[in-house]
């Protein structure tokens, strides 16, 4: 049995960017490469007031860096313009990953420890330098009130193991490398 859809179990994967044309298509800006959106037909739109509306995807096309989505029951530009907000999906609707792959949402929040067992902090964001992903790891606040931040490239030389079930990422990283 699946959990009821609430704001707490929805994951943001994109945002709307207005209507496209006069037949109810909506421009979508994906937050990552759009793979989750391309492989999921049940989406939710969370507007700025927090209201959640389920939409069912009839068709989806790549349009430059955007996606063009056509939803069931949305047939005019005016109806498409009403869908303003964040595009969300439930975690259970994500496509399966290959061995050794993971979704960013599964890594954010993981505790990062180095090979010596020292806890560096938690992954709070994943960015990129256009070559590889970069884990932003925020450590605990020190006595002076500041918290160390580590930007660790997601490459084999530094990331030794990612165990999303245990919520632990093991790295080859020294705490002095802030």
C-alpha positions in Angstrom: 0.0 0.0 0.0 1.4 3.4 -0.9 1.5 6.3 1.5 -1.0 9.2 0.9 0.6 12.1 -1.0 1.6 14.9 1.3 4.0 17.8 1.1 6.4 15.8 3.2 6.8 12.9 0.8 7.0 14.9 -2.4 10.4 15.6 -4.0 10.9 18.7 -6.1 12.4 17.8 -9.5 11.5 20.9 -11.6 9.3 23.9 -12.0 6.8 25.3 -14.4 7.7 28.1 -16.8 4.4 29.1 -18.3 2.2 27.9 -21.1 3.6 26.9 -24.5 1.3 27.5 -27.4 -2.5 27.6 -27.3 -3.3 23.9 -26.7 -2.4 23.6 -23.1 1.2 22.5 -23.1 3.4 23.7 -20.2 7.1 24.5 -20.3 9.0 22.7 -17.5 12.5 23.5 -16.2 14.0 20.3 -14.8 16.3 20.6 -11.8 18.6 17.8 -13.0 18.8 16.1 -16.4 15.0 15.5 -16.6 15.4 11.7 -16.4 13.0 11.4 -13.5 10.4 13.5 -15.3 10.8 11.5 -18.5 10.2 8.2 -16.8 7.4 9.2 -14.4 3.8 9.9 -15.6 2.3 10.9 -12.2 3.5 14.4 -11.3 2.3 16.9 -8.7 2.4 20.7 -8.9 2.9 22.6 -5.6 2.0 26.2 -6.0 3.4 29.1 -3.9 0.6 28.7 -1.4 1.6 25.0 -0.9 -1.6 23.6 -2.6 -0.8 20.3 -4.3 -2.4 19.3 -7.6 -1.9 15.9 -9.2 -1.4 16.0 -13.0 -1.0 13.1 -15.4 1.4 13.4 -18.3 0.0 12.6 -21.7 3.1 13.6 -23.6 6.6 15.0 -23.0 9.1 16.5 -25.4 12.5 17.9 -25.0 12.7 21.6 -26.2 16.2 22.9 -25.8 17.0 22.9 -22.1 13.2 22.7 -21.2 10.6 20.0 -21.4 7.2 20.6 -22.9 4.5 18.7 -21.1 0.9 18.0 -22.1 -1.3 17.0 -19.2 -4.7 15.1 -19.2 -7.5 17.7 -18.8 -5.4 20.7 -19.6 -6.4 21.8 -23.1 -6.0 25.6 -23.3 -3.3 28.2 -22.7 -5.3 29.6 -19.8 -5.5 26.3 -18.1 -1.8 25.7 -18.6 -1.0 29.2 -17.2 -2.8 28.2 -14.0 -0.2 25.4 -13.3 2.4 27.6 -11.7 4.8 26.1 -9.2 7.2 23.3 -8.4 7.0 20.0 -10.2 7.2 17.1 -7.7 7.1 13.4 -7.7 6.9 10.8 -4.9 10.1 8.9 -4.2 8.4 5.6 -5.0 7.7 6.8 -8.5 11.4 7.4 -9.3 12.8 5.0 -11.9 15.2 2.3 -10.6 18.9 3.0 -10.8 21.7 0.8 -12.1 24.2 -0.9 -9.8 26.5 1.8 -8.3 24.2 4.7 -9.3 22.0 6.7 -7.0 19.6 9.7 -7.1 20.8 13.0 -5.7 17.8 13.0 -3.3 19.0 9.7 -1.8 22.5 11.1 -1.0 21.4 14.5 0.4 21.3 14.2 4.1 23.8 11.3 4.3 26.5 11.5 6.9 30.0 11.7 5.4 32.9 9.9 7.2 36.5 9.6 6.1 38.4 6.4 5.9 39.8 7.1 9.5 36.2 7.1 10.8 36.1 10.9 11.4 32.6 12.4 10.7 32.9 15.4 8.4 29.2 16.3 8.4 26.2 15.8 6.2 25.7 16.3 2.5 23.4 19.4 2.1 23.6 19.9 -1.6 25.0 18.5 -4.8 26.5 21.0 -7.3 28.7 20.6 -10.3 31.8 22.1 -11.8 30.6 20.9 -15.3 33.0 17.9 -15.1 31.7 16.1 -12.1 29.2 16.4 -9.3 30.4 18.1 -6.1 29.1 17.1 -2.7 28.6 20.1 -0.3 29.3 18.7 3.1 28.4 20.9 6.1 30.1 19.9 9.4 29.0 20.6 13.0 29.4 24.2 14.4 32.7 24.8 16.2 33.2 26.7 19.4 33.4 30.0 17.5 30.0 29.3 15.9 31.3 28.6 12.4 30.8 25.3 10.6 33.3 23.7 8.2 32.1 23.2 4.7 33.8 20.7 2.4 33.3 20.6 -1.4 34.1 17.0 -2.3 34.2 15.9 -5.9 32.1 12.8 -6.6 35.0 10.9 -8.2 36.6 7.5 -7.2 39.7 9.1 -5.9 37.7 10.8 -3.1 34.3 9.0 -2.8 35.0 5.4 -1.7 31.5 4.2 -0.9 27.9 5.4 -1.0 25.5 3.4 1.2 22.2 5.2 0.8 20.4 2.5 2.9 22.7 3.2 5.9 22.9 6.9 5.0 26.7 6.9 5.0 29.1 8.1 2.4 32.8 7.2 3.0 35.4 9.5 1.5 39.2 9.8 1.3 39.2 13.4 2.7 41.1 15.1 5.5 39.2 17.5 7.7 41.9 20.1 7.2 41.0 20.4 3.5 38.2 23.0 4.0 
